Amino acid sequence: MKNFNRIYPKKRFGQNFLEDQILLDELANLMQIENYDRFVEIGPGTGNLTQLIVDRSDFCTSIEIDKNLISLLEKKFIKKDNFKLINQSILNFNLSSITKERKSIRLAGNLPYNLSSPILEWCIQNSEFIIDMHFMLQKEFAERCVGDENSNSYGKLSVICDYLFEVQVLKNVDKSFFKPPPKVDSSFVKFKPKKEFLDQDEFTNLKKILNYLFSAKRKKIKKTLAKIFNENEIQKINLDFDLRPDQLNTQNFLELSKLLNDHG
């Protein structure tokens, strides 16, 4: 794009732009975009993936925090009636401001690595409106999202993602595809919310029990659980107490979070 040399990716925004058209086409194909889809794109950058979303979908609202990119994007999509640009942080954006319909929005974005966790938390809070999310993430973060009790990357994030989403790594992407190249490789990941309604109490207790146990993840769970529950409560737990937290599965954590709820 002839204007690109005037645009310098900013480290403070975690910007690493994608330009390779073959890769961009592949990512758009992996998203399986339909002409009736309505998208919110997080961080369009110079608009390369945006172009493919706009061309294939019903509507795309792109949220860009960098003011220096706004004029470039406005010029690029000036003739597109199905495109809207908002200069704002996605973390401050209210998804209900553009829709009141449940499960009506698809999300996409090449996310800044330093904001992956806050953005995922934002998605969780807005999950009632979200059909699915396709995000480019740091590979290590993606591995944590899809990890299970049999993998080295398993932890709190793995359990939370398994509880809330169907998660699938669609493609690993070498760092050389980005401008400027980051220090690590990336993964293009699909998240599909599992729940029609999020039980906030159950989710809160799940996060509490995860924090308790993974704060002592090298210890057997009986030592940590003995600090939380009394003897009668512990007798109700049908678990091997010699296990460590990273040997438990999501259902085990949910059973413990239910006991925590009953514990008060």
URGI-V834384 format. One record per residue. N is the residue number from 1. RES is the residue in one letter. SS is DSSP state (hx for helix, st for strand, lp for the rest). NEAR is the number of other C-alpha atoms within 10 Angstrom. Layout:
n=[N	N]
res=[RES	RES]
ss=[SS	SS]
near=[NEAR	NEAR]
//
This chain:
n=[1	2	3	4	5	6	7	8	9	10	11	12	13	14	15	16	17	18	19	20	21	22	23	24	25	26	27	28	29	30	31	32	33	34	35	36	37	38	39	40	41	42	43	44	45	46	47	48	49	50	51	52	53	54	55	56	57	58	59	60	61	62	63	64	65	66	67	68	69	70	71	72	73	74	75	76	77	78	79	80	81	82	83	84	85	86	87	88	89	90	91	92	93	94	95	96	97	98	99	100	101	102	103	104	105	106	107	108	109	110	111	112	113	114	115	116	117	118	119	120	121	122	123	124	125	126	127	128	129	130	131	132	133	134	135	136	137	138	139	140	141	142	143	144	145	146	147	148	149	150	151	152	153	154	155	156	157	158	159	160	161	162	163	164	165	166	167	168	169	170	171	172	173	174	175	176	177	178	179	180	181	182	183	184	185	186	187	188	189	190	191	192	193	194	195	196	197	198	199	200	201	202	203	204	205	206	207	208	209	210	211	212	213	214	215	216	217	218	219	220	221	222	223	224	225	226	227	228	229	230	231	232	233	234	235	236	237	238	239	240	241	242	243	244	245	246	247	248	249	250	251	252	253	254	255	256	257	258	259	260	261	262	263	264]
res=[M	K	N	F	N	R	I	Y	P	K	K	R	F	G	Q	N	F	L	E	D	Q	I	L	L	D	E	L	A	N	L	M	Q	I	E	N	Y	D	R	F	V	E	I	G	P	G	T	G	N	L	T	Q	L	I	V	D	R	S	D	F	C	T	S	I	E	I	D	K	N	L	I	S	L	L	E	K	K	F	I	K	K	D	N	F	K	L	I	N	Q	S	I	L	N	F	N	L	S	S	I	T	K	E	R	K	S	I	R	L	A	G	N	L	P	Y	N	L	S	S	P	I	L	E	W	C	I	Q	N	S	E	F	I	I	D	M	H	F	M	L	Q	K	E	F	A	E	R	C	V	G	D	E	N	S	N	S	Y	G	K	L	S	V	I	C	D	Y	L	F	E	V	Q	V	L	K	N	V	D	K	S	F	F	K	P	P	P	K	V	D	S	S	F	V	K	F	K	P	K	K	E	F	L	D	Q	D	E	F	T	N	L	K	K	I	L	N	Y	L	F	S	A	K	R	K	K	I	K	K	T	L	A	K	I	F	N	E	N	E	I	Q	K	I	N	L	D	F	D	L	R	P	D	Q	L	N	T	Q	N	F	L	E	L	S	K	L	L	N	D	H	G]
ss=[lp	lp	lp	hx	hx	hx	lp	lp	lp	lp	hx	hx	hx	lp	lp	lp	st	st	lp	lp	hx	hx	hx	hx	hx	hx	hx	hx	hx	hx	hx	lp	lp	lp	lp	lp	lp	st	st	st	st	st	lp	lp	lp	lp	lp	hx	hx	hx	hx	hx	hx	hx	hx	hx	lp	lp	st	st	st	st	st	st	lp	lp	hx	hx	hx	hx	hx	hx	hx	hx	hx	hx	lp	lp	lp	lp	lp	lp	st	st	st	st	st	lp	lp	hx	hx	hx	lp	lp	hx	hx	hx	lp	lp	lp	lp	lp	lp	lp	st	st	st	st	st	st	lp	lp	hx	hx	hx	hx	hx	hx	hx	hx	hx	hx	hx	hx	hx	lp	hx	hx	hx	st	st	st	st	st	st	st	st	st	hx	hx	hx	hx	hx	hx	hx	hx	lp	lp	lp	lp	lp	lp	lp	lp	lp	hx	hx	hx	hx	hx	hx	hx	hx	hx	st	st	st	st	st	st	st	st	st	lp	hx	hx	hx	st	st	lp	lp	lp	lp	lp	lp	st	st	st	st	st	st	st	st	lp	lp	lp	lp	lp	lp	hx	hx	hx	hx	hx	hx	hx	hx	hx	hx	hx	hx	hx	hx	hx	lp	lp	lp	lp	lp	st	hx	hx	hx	hx	hx	hx	hx	hx	lp	lp	hx	hx	hx	hx	hx	lp	lp	lp	lp	lp	lp	lp	lp	st	hx	hx	hx	lp	lp	hx	hx	hx	hx	hx	hx	hx	hx	hx	hx	hx	hx	hx	hx	lp]
near=[7	5	8	11	7	7	12	14	18	11	10	8	15	15	22	22	21	20	17	12	11	8	14	17	14	11	19	18	11	15	19	10	19	11	13	10	18	21	26	26	25	23	26	26	26	21	21	18	23	27	18	16	25	25	15	17	17	17	21	27	20	27	22	21	18	17	11	13	19	19	9	17	20	15	9	13	17	11	9	14	11	14	22	17	17	14	16	15	13	21	14	8	14	11	19	12	7	11	12	11	11	14	16	15	23	20	21	26	21	25	22	20	18	13	14	18	13	12	16	17	13	17	20	16	13	15	26	21	20	22	19	24	24	25	25	24	25	25	22	13	18	25	21	19	25	23	21	20	16	11	13	11	19	21	22	22	20	22	27	16	22	20	18	17	21	14	22	17	19	16	16	16	18	14	18	13	17	17	15	16	15	17	9	12	17	24	23	22	25	23	23	18	25	17	12	11	9	15	9	10	12	15	16	13	19	25	18	13	24	22	13	17	22	17	13	14	18	12	16	18	23	16	13	19	18	12	9	13	14	11	9	8	15	17	10	10	13	10	15	11	15	12	15	17	26	23	17	19	16	18	12	14	20	20	16	22	22	15	18	18	14	9	11	5]
//
